[in-house]
Amino acid sequence: MQTYTTQMNAAKQGIITDVMRTVAEKEHMDVELLREKVAKGTVAIPANRNHLSIDPEGVGEGLRTKMNVNLGISKDCNDPEMELEKVRVALDMGVEAIMDLSNYGKTEQFRKELIKMSGAMIGTVPVYDVFGFFEKELKDVRPEDFLAMVRKHGEDGVDFVTIHAGMNKRASETFLENPRLMNLVSRGGSLMFAWMRLTGYDNPYFEYFDDLLDICAEFDITLSLGDACRPGGLADSTDASQIQELITLGELTKRAWAKDVQVIIEGPGHMSMDEIKANVLLEKKLCHGAPFYVLGPLVTDVAPGYDHITGAIGGAIAASAGADFLCYVTPAEHLRLPTVEDMKEGIIATKIAAHAADIAKKTPHARDWDNQMSKARVDLDWNRMFELAIDPTKARAYREHAELEDETTCSMCGKMCAILNVKEALK
Amino acid sequence: MQTYTTQMNAAKQGIITDVMRTVAEKEHMDVELLREKVAKGTVAIPANRNHLSIDPEGVGEGLRTKMNVNLGISKDCNDPEMELEKVRVALDMGVEAIMDLSNYGKTEQFRKELIKMSGAMIGTVPVYDVFGFFEKELKDVRPEDFLAMVRKHGEDGVDFVTIHAGMNKRASETFLENPRLMNLVSRGGSLMFAWMRLTGYDNPYFEYFDDLLDICAEFDITLSLGDACRPGGLADSTDASQIQELITLGELTKRAWAKDVQVIIEGPGHMSMDEIKANVLLEKKLCHGAPFYVLGPLVTDVAPGYDHITGAIGGAIAASAGADFLCYVTPAEHLRLPTVEDMKEGIIATKIAAHAADIAKKTPHARDWDNQMSKARVDLDWNRMFELAIDPTKARAYREHAELEDETTCSMCGKMCAILNVKEALK
C-alpha cells in the first residue's frame, strides 16, 4: 500500500520512490541526494499519479537542463491531427515536457490523447481551458470555475499546471502605479487581470490557494507559478511589477511546500543579457531555491523570425546561471502559431542552449558528447560526425550539397585542411 | 600635406583625422576621446590609405560591436561571380568587414575588385595567398615570400591582415609538449607550423616582425594577430598552447604600437560558456587592451548545421564581456563552404549577438531600436514591426502564411491576445 501522497511527501518521510530511482539514474546522481533535494523543494519531479505512461524527469538543482514545447488547439489552429503530429515529432526529438495550451474546441479529448501517448511530462494552463471549455464570456466565469478546471486536469493526469496566483490585488496595484511600455504580455496573467477588473473579485487562485493545494496534493500536480508580469520587452524587465509578483510567488512556494505540493517558478520573458544572472539569483533567493522555468529570455526585441536564436542566447545564459527548465522559443514567436518545421527549429535551438549550459555548469558527463565529436573531427570520420550531430539529417544534407575536391576533407578548406596539414607535419 | 603615417601616428601627434571624425560621429563618441583611444591602441580603425572607397569603422573599446564576413575563391569554389554576389549581399546587409580568404585562382584580380566595390573594411590572410598566388609547394616557399605578399596586399588597399606571428618556435614547442585532442585547427597557423617543420626555419613573420611593421606602417595596414593555437573543440580551450601564444601576441602588440601600427588580436574558437569571460579578460590584460576579434566562440561542438546559433551564444557573451569584433559563423561551418543563403543566416545570427551585447554593455543608443519595436508591438502596428525587424522579409513571410482569426492580432493567441485584453481592461 502506498504510504505517501506526493513525491515531496515521500521524500520528506525518507521514502525513495521508483520515480526518484528512475530520475537519479538518468542524472548520474545518488538517489539519496536526489531525495533530499525533492524534500527541500530544490528539485521537482512532475508526475501525476494518473499519468500512467510517464517516463519521469526531474527539474532543478544539479540536474540536466530540461526543455518544454508548447502546442495545442485554438481557434486559429483547430486541427488536432496536426497538433498530434507535433507531439510525435517533439517526443521523437527527446523533449522532456509538453505544454498543452489548447483553448478552443475539443480540448478535453485532445488533452487525454496527449497524456496517453506521452512519456514526457505534460503541463497545462487551466485558465485557458476555463474559457475554452466552459465557453463563457470573461465576466461570467465564476471563481469556483477556476479551481474546478484544475481538478479536471488533475484527474486527466496533467503533471504540472501554470497558475497565475501572483496576479492578485496587490500585484495589480503595483502594476498600475508603475507604468510599463508593454503592459502585461502573459496571456493567462492578462486574463486574470481583466477578470479581476471586470468582477471586482480578487484572484481566486490566490484567495483559495489552500483549496488549490489540496487538489494538487491529491493528484501530485506540480504547481508552475506563472509570472503575469513577465516583461514583454527589454524596457519593462526587472521592474517593480515583476519583482513584486516574484515576492508573492516566493510566499506561495512556502505554503505549497508546507502541504507537500511541488513547485516550479516561471520567469521572463524579455531582458538584456546583463540582467539575466541577477534575475536567476533573485528567483532562487525569493523563492527559496525552487526550480526556475524560463521563457527565453529574449535578449533583444528586434528579431521576429529569429527568436529561437535570441531565446537560445538568453536561455543558455539563464540555464548556466542556474535556471533549470527552458521553454522553447520558435522562429514563429511574435508572428504566428508555429508549424512543425518551426517547432523543430525551436527544439534544436533550445537543445543547444540547454546543452551548452549543462557543459558550463558542469553537469556530469555533459561534455562527453562534445569530446566524441572532436575525436570524430580530428579523425576526419564523417559518418561518426553525422551520427553524433544534434541533427544528423541537416548535417548530412549540407555536406552532400558541397562539391568536394577531396572526400576526406570538406569544401571549407579543401587541401588546406588544418587537420590534415598538422597530421602530416607531425609524422 | 599629410603630416602623419597611420591613424595611430596621427592620434599620438594629437591630430584628429577625417577618418576619426567619421567614426566618432557614427559611434556618438566625442572625437577627442576617440583620438585618445586610437593613440593608446584600445581602438583600431583599419583603413588602408589605398582603399579609397572605404567608409571607415572603428573596432574597440566603447564602440559598437562590429562584424566580419568571410568569403573568397578557392579550389572547391572557384567562382568569382558567386563570391562577388556574396559581397553585394553582405554590403547590403551592413556588415562592417569582409575577409577575402581566397587561396586559389585569380586571387589578385578578385581582391582588387572587392576593394574597389567595398565601403566595408577588407581583411586578408596573406599566407593563404602565398600558396594560392605563387603556386609553390609548401617546402619551396621562401621566408621573403611571406613578407612580399603582405606588401602586395597593402599596395592593393587591404585594411587588415591576419598574421600568425605567434606560431613561432616557442609556441610550437609548447604545443608539442601539451598534447591536444584536436591539435591545430587554424588554417594559416597550421600552414606556418608545417612550413617550420619542413624547412627548419622560425616563423618569418616573427623573425622579421620589424620589417613587417614597416610594411604595415607604409599603407596603414592594421595587424590582426592570428591565433594559430585557437582551440578546435571544447576539450582544448584555454590550454597552455593557447595562452602561451597569447603572451607572445601581447609582446608583439607593444612592438607594433611602438611603430604606430594598429593591432587587433584574434581569439577562439571553441570553448564552454563559463570560460569566455576569463578569455576576454586574459586577452585584454596580456595584450594591453588591444581590440579583440573572436571567431564564435562556439559553446558546444555537437551542432554542425547550427553553428550560427552556437556561435551567436558565444559571440554575444564574448562581446558583452568586452570582445569588440565578431567573425560571423554560418550554418555551413564544419560542413562546407557557405552559400549565399548560409551567409545571410550567419550574418543575421551574428548581428543578433552583436546587438544583444551592445545593449548589455550599454553602447549609446543601442536600446532605441528595441524600444521602438516594443512600442510597435503594444500598438499592434504590424507594418511598423516589419519595418523595424532585423529581417523584414522573413518576418512578413511568417505572418502571411498564418491564417488569421483577426487582422489586429496574430495566430499565436488570436482573441486571447494579452495586449488587447489589457488595453480593454485598462479603459
HADDOCK unambig.tbl for C-alpha pairs under 7 A between the chains (distance, minus, plus):
assign (segid A and resid 76 and name CA) (segid B and resid 403 and name CA) 6.61 0.50 0.50
assign (segid A and resid 76 and name CA) (segid B and resid 404 and name CA) 6.34 0.50 0.50
assign (segid A and resid 76 and name CA) (segid B and resid 405 and name CA) 5.81 0.50 0.50
assign (segid A and resid 76 and name CA) (segid B and resid 411 and name CA) 5.68 0.50 0.50
assign (segid A and resid 76 and name CA) (segid B and resid 414 and name CA) 6.70 0.50 0.50
assign (segid A and resid 181 and name CA) (segid B and resid 375 and name CA) 6.81 0.50 0.50
assign (segid A and resid 182 and name CA) (segid B and resid 374 and name CA) 6.52 0.50 0.50
assign (segid A and resid 182 and name CA) (segid B and resid 378 and name CA) 5.57 0.50 0.50
assign (segid A and resid 184 and name CA) (segid B and resid 418 and name CA) 6.57 0.50 0.50
assign (segid A and resid 184 and name CA) (segid B and resid 419 and name CA) 6.71 0.50 0.50
assign (segid A and resid 184 and name CA) (segid B and resid 422 and name CA) 6.75 0.50 0.50
assign (segid A and resid 185 and name CA) (segid B and resid 418 and name CA) 5.12 0.50 0.50
assign (segid A and resid 185 and name CA) (segid B and resid 419 and name CA) 6.05 0.50 0.50
assign (segid A and resid 186 and name CA) (segid B and resid 418 and name CA) 6.13 0.50 0.50
assign (segid A and resid 187 and name CA) (segid B and resid 416 and name CA) 6.72 0.50 0.50
assign (segid A and resid 187 and name CA) (segid B and resid 417 and name CA) 6.50 0.50 0.50
assign (segid A and resid 187 and name CA) (segid B and resid 418 and name CA) 4.80 0.50 0.50
assign (segid A and resid 190 and name CA) (segid B and resid 418 and name CA) 5.42 0.50 0.50
assign (segid A and resid 190 and name CA) (segid B and resid 421 and name CA) 6.42 0.50 0.50
assign (segid A and resid 190 and name CA) (segid B and resid 422 and name CA) 6.01 0.50 0.50
assign (segid A and resid 191 and name CA) (segid B and resid 421 and name CA) 6.87 0.50 0.50
assign (segid A and resid 194 and name CA) (segid B and resid 421 and name CA) 6.58 0.50 0.50
assign (segid A and resid 194 and name CA) (segid B and resid 422 and name CA) 6.44 0.50 0.50
assign (segid A and resid 194 and name CA) (segid B and resid 425 and name CA) 5.15 0.50 0.50
assign (segid A and resid 197 and name CA) (segid B and resid 425 and name CA) 6.51 0.50 0.50
assign (segid A and resid 233 and name CA) (segid B and resid 374 and name CA) 5.78 0.50 0.50
assign (segid A and resid 235 and name CA) (segid B and resid 371 and name CA) 6.44 0.50 0.50
assign (segid A and resid 272 and name CA) (segid B and resid 356 and name CA) 6.91 0.50 0.50
assign (segid A and resid 272 and name CA) (segid B and resid 359 and name CA) 6.56 0.50 0.50
assign (segid A and resid 272 and name CA) (segid B and resid 360 and name CA) 5.74 0.50 0.50
assign (segid A and resid 273 and name CA) (segid B and resid 356 and name CA) 6.88 0.50 0.50
assign (segid A and resid 273 and name CA) (segid B and resid 360 and name CA) 5.47 0.50 0.50
assign (segid A and resid 274 and name CA) (segid B and resid 360 and name CA) 5.08 0.50 0.50
assign (segid A and resid 299 and name CA) (segid B and resid 356 and name CA) 5.74 0.50 0.50
assign (segid A and resid 300 and name CA) (segid B and resid 356 and name CA) 5.66 0.50 0.50
assign (segid A and resid 300 and name CA) (segid B and resid 370 and name CA) 6.51 0.50 0.50
assign (segid A and resid 301 and name CA) (segid B and resid 370 and name CA) 5.08 0.50 0.50
assign (segid A and resid 301 and name CA) (segid B and resid 373 and name CA) 6.47 0.50 0.50
assign (segid A and resid 301 and name CA) (segid B and resid 374 and name CA) 6.99 0.50 0.50
assign (segid A and resid 302 and name CA) (segid B and resid 370 and name CA) 5.66 0.50 0.50
assign (segid A and resid 302 and name CA) (segid B and resid 373 and name CA) 6.26 0.50 0.50
assign (segid A and resid 302 and name CA) (segid B and resid 388 and name CA) 6.78 0.50 0.50
assign (segid A and resid 302 and name CA) (segid B and resid 389 and name CA) 5.33 0.50 0.50
assign (segid A and resid 302 and name CA) (segid B and resid 390 and name CA) 5.87 0.50 0.50
assign (segid A and resid 303 and name CA) (segid B and resid 389 and name CA) 5.65 0.50 0.50
assign (segid A and resid 303 and name CA) (segid B and resid 390 and name CA) 5.21 0.50 0.50
assign (segid A and resid 304 and name CA) (segid B and resid 389 and name CA) 6.24 0.50 0.50
assign (segid A and resid 304 and name CA) (segid B and resid 395 and name CA) 5.84 0.50 0.50
assign (segid A and resid 305 and name CA) (segid B and resid 394 and name CA) 6.07 0.50 0.50
assign (segid A and resid 305 and name CA) (segid B and resid 395 and name CA) 5.19 0.50 0.50
assign (segid A and resid 309 and name CA) (segid B and resid 309 and name CA) 6.21 0.50 0.50
assign (segid A and resid 312 and name CA) (segid B and resid 313 and name CA) 6.95 0.50 0.50
assign (segid A and resid 313 and name CA) (segid B and resid 312 and name CA) 6.94 0.50 0.50
assign (segid A and resid 313 and name CA) (segid B and resid 313 and name CA) 4.68 0.50 0.50
assign (segid A and resid 332 and name CA) (segid B and resid 398 and name CA) 6.73 0.50 0.50
assign (segid A and resid 335 and name CA) (segid B and resid 398 and name CA) 6.34 0.50 0.50
assign (segid A and resid 335 and name CA) (segid B and resid 399 and name CA) 5.38 0.50 0.50
assign (segid A and resid 335 and name CA) (segid B and resid 410 and name CA) 6.12 0.50 0.50
assign (segid A and resid 336 and name CA) (segid B and resid 398 and name CA) 6.89 0.50 0.50
assign (segid A and resid 336 and name CA) (segid B and resid 399 and name CA) 5.98 0.50 0.50
assign (segid A and resid 336 and name CA) (segid B and resid 402 and name CA) 5.93 0.50 0.50
assign (segid A and resid 336 and name CA) (segid B and resid 410 and name CA) 5.55 0.50 0.50
assign (segid A and resid 336 and name CA) (segid B and resid 411 and name CA) 4.75 0.50 0.50
assign (segid A and resid 336 and name CA) (segid B and resid 412 and name CA) 4.90 0.50 0.50
assign (segid A and resid 337 and name CA) (segid B and resid 411 and name CA) 5.45 0.50 0.50
assign (segid A and resid 337 and name CA) (segid B and resid 412 and name CA) 4.46 0.50 0.50
assign (segid A and resid 352 and name CA) (segid B and resid 310 and name CA) 6.99 0.50 0.50
assign (segid A and resid 356 and name CA) (segid B and resid 272 and name CA) 6.92 0.50 0.50
assign (segid A and resid 356 and name CA) (segid B and resid 273 and name CA) 6.88 0.50 0.50
assign (segid A and resid 356 and name CA) (segid B and resid 299 and name CA) 5.73 0.50 0.50
assign (segid A and resid 356 and name CA) (segid B and resid 300 and name CA) 5.66 0.50 0.50
assign (segid A and resid 359 and name CA) (segid B and resid 272 and name CA) 6.55 0.50 0.50
assign (segid A and resid 360 and name CA) (segid B and resid 272 and name CA) 5.74 0.50 0.50
assign (segid A and resid 360 and name CA) (segid B and resid 273 and name CA) 5.47 0.50 0.50
assign (segid A and resid 360 and name CA) (segid B and resid 274 and name CA) 5.09 0.50 0.50
assign (segid A and resid 370 and name CA) (segid B and resid 300 and name CA) 6.50 0.50 0.50
assign (segid A and resid 370 and name CA) (segid B and resid 301 and name CA) 5.07 0.50 0.50
assign (segid A and resid 370 and name CA) (segid B and resid 302 and name CA) 5.64 0.50 0.50
assign (segid A and resid 371 and name CA) (segid B and resid 235 and name CA) 6.44 0.50 0.50
assign (segid A and resid 373 and name CA) (segid B and resid 301 and name CA) 6.48 0.50 0.50
assign (segid A and resid 373 and name CA) (segid B and resid 302 and name CA) 6.26 0.50 0.50
assign (segid A and resid 374 and name CA) (segid B and resid 182 and name CA) 6.52 0.50 0.50
assign (segid A and resid 374 and name CA) (segid B and resid 233 and name CA) 5.79 0.50 0.50
assign (segid A and resid 374 and name CA) (segid B and resid 301 and name CA) 6.99 0.50 0.50
assign (segid A and resid 375 and name CA) (segid B and resid 181 and name CA) 6.80 0.50 0.50
assign (segid A and resid 378 and name CA) (segid B and resid 182 and name CA) 5.55 0.50 0.50
assign (segid A and resid 388 and name CA) (segid B and resid 302 and name CA) 6.79 0.50 0.50
assign (segid A and resid 389 and name CA) (segid B and resid 302 and name CA) 5.33 0.50 0.50
assign (segid A and resid 389 and name CA) (segid B and resid 303 and name CA) 5.65 0.50 0.50
assign (segid A and resid 389 and name CA) (segid B and resid 304 and name CA) 6.24 0.50 0.50
assign (segid A and resid 390 and name CA) (segid B and resid 302 and name CA) 5.88 0.50 0.50
assign (segid A and resid 390 and name CA) (segid B and resid 303 and name CA) 5.22 0.50 0.50
assign (segid A and resid 394 and name CA) (segid B and resid 305 and name CA) 6.09 0.50 0.50
assign (segid A and resid 395 and name CA) (segid B and resid 304 and name CA) 5.85 0.50 0.50
assign (segid A and resid 395 and name CA) (segid B and resid 305 and name CA) 5.20 0.50 0.50
assign (segid A and resid 398 and name CA) (segid B and resid 332 and name CA) 6.74 0.50 0.50
assign (segid A and resid 398 and name CA) (segid B and resid 335 and name CA) 6.32 0.50 0.50
assign (segid A and resid 398 and name CA) (segid B and resid 336 and name CA) 6.89 0.50 0.50
assign (segid A and resid 399 and name CA) (segid B and resid 335 and name CA) 5.38 0.50 0.50
assign (segid A and resid 399 and name CA) (segid B and resid 336 and name CA) 5.98 0.50 0.50
assign (segid A and resid 402 and name CA) (segid B and resid 336 and name CA) 5.94 0.50 0.50
assign (segid A and resid 403 and name CA) (segid B and resid 76 and name CA) 6.63 0.50 0.50
assign (segid A and resid 404 and name CA) (segid B and resid 76 and name CA) 6.35 0.50 0.50
assign (segid A and resid 405 and name CA) (segid B and resid 76 and name CA) 5.83 0.50 0.50
assign (segid A and resid 410 and name CA) (segid B and resid 335 and name CA) 6.12 0.50 0.50
assign (segid A and resid 410 and name CA) (segid B and resid 336 and name CA) 5.55 0.50 0.50
assign (segid A and resid 411 and name CA) (segid B and resid 76 and name CA) 5.67 0.50 0.50
assign (segid A and resid 411 and name CA) (segid B and resid 336 and name CA) 4.76 0.50 0.50
assign (segid A and resid 411 and name CA) (segid B and resid 337 and name CA) 5.46 0.50 0.50
assign (segid A and resid 412 and name CA) (segid B and resid 336 and name CA) 4.90 0.50 0.50
assign (segid A and resid 412 and name CA) (segid B and resid 337 and name CA) 4.46 0.50 0.50
assign (segid A and resid 414 and name CA) (segid B and resid 76 and name CA) 6.69 0.50 0.50
assign (segid A and resid 416 and name CA) (segid B and resid 187 and name CA) 6.73 0.50 0.50
assign (segid A and resid 417 and name CA) (segid B and resid 187 and name CA) 6.51 0.50 0.50
assign (segid A and resid 418 and name CA) (segid B and resid 184 and name CA) 6.58 0.50 0.50
assign (segid A and resid 418 and name CA) (segid B and resid 185 and name CA) 5.11 0.50 0.50
assign (segid A and resid 418 and name CA) (segid B and resid 186 and name CA) 6.14 0.50 0.50
assign (segid A and resid 418 and name CA) (segid B and resid 187 and name CA) 4.80 0.50 0.50
assign (segid A and resid 418 and name CA) (segid B and resid 190 and name CA) 5.42 0.50 0.50
assign (segid A and resid 419 and name CA) (segid B and resid 184 and name CA) 6.72 0.50 0.50
assign (segid A and resid 419 and name CA) (segid B and resid 185 and name CA) 6.04 0.50 0.50
assign (segid A and resid 421 and name CA) (segid B and resid 190 and name CA) 6.42 0.50 0.50
assign (segid A and resid 421 and name CA) (segid B and resid 191 and name CA) 6.87 0.50 0.50
assign (segid A and resid 421 and name CA) (segid B and resid 194 and name CA) 6.60 0.50 0.50
assign (segid A and resid 422 and name CA) (segid B and resid 184 and name CA) 6.74 0.50 0.50
assign (segid A and resid 422 and name CA) (segid B and resid 190 and name CA) 6.02 0.50 0.50
assign (segid A and resid 422 and name CA) (segid B and resid 194 and name CA) 6.46 0.50 0.50
assign (segid A and resid 425 and name CA) (segid B and resid 194 and name CA) 5.16 0.50 0.50
assign (segid A and resid 425 and name CA) (segid B and resid 197 and name CA) 6.53 0.50 0.50
